[in-house]
Amino acid sequence: LTKIMKMESTRKNKRVVTSKDTTQNQNAYYIKYYRLISADGVAGPPVCVLADEYMPPDDIDVYEQRTLAAGAAQHGTAYVVFIQSRVPNKEFYKWVNKTVLIPCAANQRNVPEAGEKTTAFFTLDGENNQIGVMEELPEIKSLEEANIIVAKPPASTTHTTQPCDVGNCFQGSKQALTLVKDDDVSQDKNIGRLETMLKSHIAKYTSTAAQR
């Protein structure tokens, strides 16, 4: 995504938030990464959120990509979701529930040890929009029908209550992302598809003059 974000920051004609370390990829500021992982280590499809301030606050623009994010299976699915800021809106979390959470819980029940009636337990990060979505009646009904219980750990306890925090899964990926340089990915076979995706997104949310 580093090349995409270079194009995005050029379109906005403004500087990305800088770091003291000039060797790091400054475009990481615009990206947020989501990954649903079960207690036994099975991961759902990666979701990369890209901030675009030109979008309406309640919109999301979703693109399915193959082998995009680190850790994705060779022929697995990954998603790129454009929203107005790095703080996801309610539409994003509704999309996550329908596209990622509920299907992943269903897939986990396919293993003999689980069974179709096994209850899934999902812990929230605690963002206000995510909590708000989980309190809406249509979402509650969908999660109940999927046999998923949702809960949020007490504030400031995820470093001991969430396995991904305890295992330091996030810090390693964040460090790796900041060290990626444009030259590392400029020849990547996915670049053409990603550039096509970005152009499609820009065409939806900017005028013809701005696209030029």
C-alpha positions as CSV (number, residue, x, y, z in Angstrom):
1,L,0.0,0.0,0.0
2,T,2.9,2.4,0.3
3,K,2.8,3.4,-3.4
4,I,-0.9,3.9,-3.2
5,M,-0.6,6.2,-0.3
6,K,2.2,8.1,-2.0
7,M,-0.3,8.7,-4.9
8,E,-3.0,9.6,-2.4
9,S,-0.9,12.1,-0.5
10,T,0.1,13.7,-3.8
11,R,-3.6,14.0,-4.7
12,K,-4.3,15.8,-1.5
13,N,-1.3,18.1,-2.1
14,K,-0.3,18.2,1.5
15,R,2.4,16.6,3.7
16,V,1.9,13.4,5.6
17,V,2.6,13.5,9.3
18,T,6.4,13.1,9.6
19,S,8.7,11.2,11.8
20,K,12.1,11.9,13.2
21,D,13.3,8.8,11.4
22,T,13.6,9.8,7.7
23,T,14.1,6.1,6.7
24,Q,10.6,5.2,7.7
25,N,7.6,5.1,5.4
26,Q,5.5,8.2,6.4
27,N,2.5,7.0,4.5
28,A,1.7,4.5,7.2
29,Y,-0.1,7.4,8.9
30,Y,-3.1,6.9,6.6
31,I,-3.5,3.2,7.1
32,K,-5.3,1.1,9.7
33,Y,-5.1,-2.7,9.7
34,Y,-7.8,-5.0,11.0
35,R,-7.4,-8.8,11.5
36,L,-9.9,-11.1,13.2
37,I,-8.0,-14.0,14.8
38,S,-9.6,-16.9,16.8
39,A,-8.3,-18.3,20.0
40,D,-6.7,-21.2,18.2
41,G,-4.9,-19.0,15.8
42,V,-7.1,-19.1,12.7
43,A,-7.2,-15.7,11.0
44,G,-9.9,-14.1,9.0
45,P,-9.3,-12.0,5.8
46,P,-7.1,-8.9,6.3
47,V,-8.8,-5.6,6.2
48,C,-6.8,-2.4,5.4
49,V,-8.6,0.9,6.1
50,L,-7.4,3.9,4.1
51,A,-8.3,7.4,5.1
52,D,-9.6,9.8,2.4
53,E,-10.9,13.1,3.7
54,Y,-12.8,13.8,0.5
55,M,-15.4,11.1,1.3
56,P,-18.7,11.8,3.0
57,P,-18.5,10.8,6.7
58,D,-21.0,7.9,6.5
59,D,-19.6,6.3,3.3
60,I,-17.4,3.3,2.8
61,D,-15.8,2.2,-0.5
62,V,-14.8,-1.5,-0.4
63,Y,-12.4,-3.4,-2.8
64,E,-11.6,-7.1,-2.6
65,Q,-8.0,-7.9,-3.4
66,R,-6.0,-11.1,-3.5
67,T,-2.8,-11.7,-1.5
68,L,-2.6,-8.0,-0.5
69,A,-1.7,-8.1,3.2
70,A,1.1,-9.9,5.1
71,G,-0.1,-13.2,6.4
72,A,-2.8,-13.7,3.8
73,A,-3.0,-17.1,2.1
74,Q,-1.5,-17.2,-1.4
75,H,-5.0,-17.2,-3.0
76,G,-6.9,-15.8,0.0
77,T,-9.0,-12.7,0.1
78,A,-8.1,-9.3,1.5
79,Y,-10.1,-6.1,1.6
80,V,-9.2,-2.4,1.2
81,V,-11.8,-0.1,2.6
82,F,-11.7,3.7,2.0
83,I,-13.4,5.8,4.7
84,Q,-13.2,9.5,5.6
85,S,-10.7,9.0,8.5
86,R,-8.7,6.3,10.3
87,V,-11.5,6.2,12.8
88,P,-14.1,3.8,11.2
89,N,-17.7,4.8,10.9
90,K,-20.7,2.7,11.7
91,E,-21.2,1.5,8.1
92,F,-17.7,0.0,8.3
93,Y,-18.5,-2.0,11.4
94,K,-21.8,-3.2,9.9
95,W,-19.8,-4.3,6.9
96,V,-17.2,-6.1,9.1
97,N,-20.0,-8.0,10.9
98,K,-21.6,-9.2,7.7
99,T,-18.5,-9.9,5.6
100,V,-15.8,-10.9,8.2
101,L,-17.1,-11.7,11.7
102,I,-20.2,-13.9,10.9
103,P,-18.6,-15.9,8.1
104,C,-15.5,-16.5,10.1
105,A,-17.5,-17.8,13.1
106,A,-19.4,-20.1,10.8
107,N,-16.2,-21.4,9.2
108,Q,-14.7,-22.2,12.7
109,R,-17.7,-24.4,13.4
110,N,-16.7,-26.7,10.5
111,V,-14.0,-28.3,12.5
112,P,-15.1,-31.6,14.2
113,E,-14.1,-30.3,17.7
114,A,-16.6,-27.4,17.4
115,G,-19.8,-28.3,15.8
116,E,-22.5,-26.2,14.3
117,K,-24.1,-25.1,17.6
118,T,-20.9,-23.9,19.3
119,T,-21.2,-20.3,20.5
120,A,-18.6,-17.8,19.3
121,F,-17.3,-15.2,21.7
122,F,-16.2,-11.9,20.2
123,T,-14.4,-9.2,22.1
124,L,-14.5,-5.5,21.0
125,D,-11.7,-3.0,20.9
126,G,-14.1,-0.5,22.5
127,E,-14.4,2.2,19.8
128,N,-17.6,4.1,20.2
129,N,-18.9,3.5,16.7
130,Q,-18.3,-0.2,17.0
131,I,-20.1,-0.4,20.3
132,G,-23.0,1.7,18.8
133,V,-23.4,-0.7,16.0
134,M,-23.5,-3.7,18.3
135,E,-26.3,-2.1,20.2
136,E,-28.5,-1.6,17.1
137,L,-31.4,-4.1,17.0
138,P,-30.8,-5.4,13.4
139,E,-27.1,-6.2,14.3
140,I,-28.2,-7.8,17.6
141,K,-30.6,-10.0,15.7
142,S,-28.0,-11.0,13.1
143,L,-25.4,-11.9,15.7
144,E,-27.9,-13.9,17.8
145,E,-28.9,-15.8,14.7
146,A,-25.2,-16.5,14.0
147,N,-24.8,-17.6,17.7
148,I,-22.2,-15.0,18.5
149,I,-21.8,-13.4,21.9
150,V,-20.2,-9.9,21.9
151,A,-18.4,-8.4,24.9
152,K,-15.9,-5.7,25.7
153,P,-13.1,-6.1,28.3
154,P,-12.7,-3.4,30.9
155,A,-10.8,-0.3,29.8
156,S,-7.0,-0.4,29.7
157,T,-6.9,-4.2,30.2
158,T,-6.4,-5.5,26.6
159,H,-2.7,-6.0,27.3
160,T,-3.7,-8.9,29.6
161,T,-7.1,-10.0,28.3
162,Q,-6.6,-10.1,24.5
163,P,-4.3,-12.8,23.1
164,C,-3.1,-10.6,20.2
165,D,-2.0,-7.9,22.6
166,V,-0.4,-10.3,25.0
167,G,1.5,-12.0,22.1
168,N,2.6,-8.6,20.7
169,C,1.1,-9.3,17.3
170,F,0.3,-5.7,16.5
171,Q,3.6,-4.1,17.3
172,G,5.6,-6.3,15.0
173,S,3.4,-5.7,12.0
174,K,3.4,-1.9,12.7
175,Q,7.2,-1.8,12.8
176,A,7.4,-3.8,9.6
177,L,5.0,-1.5,7.8
178,T,6.9,1.7,8.8
179,L,10.1,0.2,7.3
180,V,8.6,-0.6,3.9
181,K,10.0,1.7,1.2
182,D,8.5,2.5,-2.2
183,D,11.4,0.6,-4.0
184,D,10.5,-2.5,-2.1
185,V,7.1,-2.8,-3.7
186,S,7.3,-0.8,-6.9
187,Q,7.9,-4.0,-8.9
188,D,5.4,-6.1,-7.0
189,K,2.9,-7.9,-9.3
190,N,0.0,-6.5,-7.3
191,I,0.9,-2.9,-8.0
192,G,-1.1,-2.7,-11.3
193,R,-4.3,-4.0,-9.6
194,L,-3.8,-1.6,-6.7
195,E,-3.4,1.4,-8.9
196,T,-6.5,0.4,-10.8
197,M,-8.4,0.2,-7.5
198,L,-7.1,3.6,-6.4
199,K,-8.1,5.2,-9.8
200,S,-11.6,3.7,-9.4
201,H,-12.0,5.1,-5.9
202,I,-10.8,8.5,-7.0
203,A,-13.2,8.6,-9.8
204,K,-16.1,8.1,-7.4
205,Y,-15.2,10.9,-5.0
206,T,-13.5,13.6,-6.9
207,S,-14.3,15.9,-9.8
208,T,-12.9,15.4,-13.3
209,A,-10.6,18.4,-12.8
210,A,-9.3,17.0,-9.5
211,Q,-8.6,13.6,-11.0
212,R,-6.4,15.3,-13.6
